[in-house]
Amino acid sequence: MQYRTFGRTNWQISEITFGGWQLGGTWGKVDEKDSIDTLLYAFEKGINLVDTAVAYGNGQSEITIGKALKQWYGNPIYTATKVSPLDVNAGQDSGLSIKGRYPQKHVRAQVEASLQRLQLECIDLLQLHLWIEDGLDDLEWLEGLVKLVDEGKVRQLGVSLPDIRPDTGVLLAKTGLVTSQQVIYNIFEQEPAVNLFRAGEQTSTAFIARVPFDSGALTGTWTSKTFNEWDATDKRHQMYQGDRFKNTLDRVESLKAVCSNYYPELAEAALRFSLQDPAVSTVACGMRNRAEVDLNTAYSDGQQFPKQLLTDLKAHAWKHQFYF
């Protein structure tokens, strides 16, 4: 496992972060015992950051992670979670104002509940689950967070950017108001590397790249039958309705042809792509079992991404909104 400095902190964070969304049951049924086993195995393999949120299974992800942390006696594990905004529906981010979304009482209540579920006294990284651009004009959201830091309940502050809108974080990155930003960055969604990452480099902002496999498409394991194999409650079954699944599968097949000269599996190309930009501090991957932990950690080996492949992949950038 390779490690990178997390922005302006002195934290040495594993290149692969354990993404905890799937632990909440949103992406299909989960077994808590198996989930805890997977988390502990990930820690053994060198992963030292786990990312979750209040919204992941209404706190269930945090509960599972808390139980795993209680059973872990190795090197310290950094824990990141997120607070949800008030009165915002899934996928609703355009045209909103941040005013009134993160009032101090609301944020404090969520943090106190998260600490209990995680069985922690302090959250290493607390993130706003939705950053809204006018937050630079109205700092109401920041005042309550700073108080929590002063009280020792939170160590560092970050935000999660709205899906496929990375430029909403550019001005924030230039200010250095928060330690980190979390953003979708993968072979399809290449836009963060244009402006956001370059702005963040000026202030040593840490970036957590999420959705490296584009919700599974870039693993290269899907077939024409995959959609019908998903349970109706699985988020992917909702995301890939209509012609979305076939359109995505066609694009994936084209990518396989491009990447096959460099990597035997598309999944390897996808994860290595998300790691190749030096502005990326870590890549958050959802892992369900030990085998998936092994696959993801194997690619954190310091290998340089082929320059020609990076150039060739620019033609496959695809800005698409399937995530809500």
Secondary structure, DSSP 8 states (H G I E B T S, - for coil): --EEE-TTS--EEESEEEE-GGGGTTTS---HHHHHHHHHHHHHTT--EEE--TTTTTTHHHHHHHHHHHH--SS--EEEEEE--TT--TT--TT---TTTS-HHHHHHHHHHHHHHHT-S-EEEEEESS--GGGGT-THHHHHHHHHHHTTSEEEEEEE--TT-GGGGHHHHHHT-SSEEEEE-SSS--GGGTTHHHHHHHHT-EEEEE-TTGGGGGGS---TTHHHHS-TTSHHHHHTTTTHHHHHHHHHHHHHHHHTTT-SSHHHHHHHHHHHSTTEEEEEEE--SHHHHHHHHTT-S-----HHHHHHHGGG--------
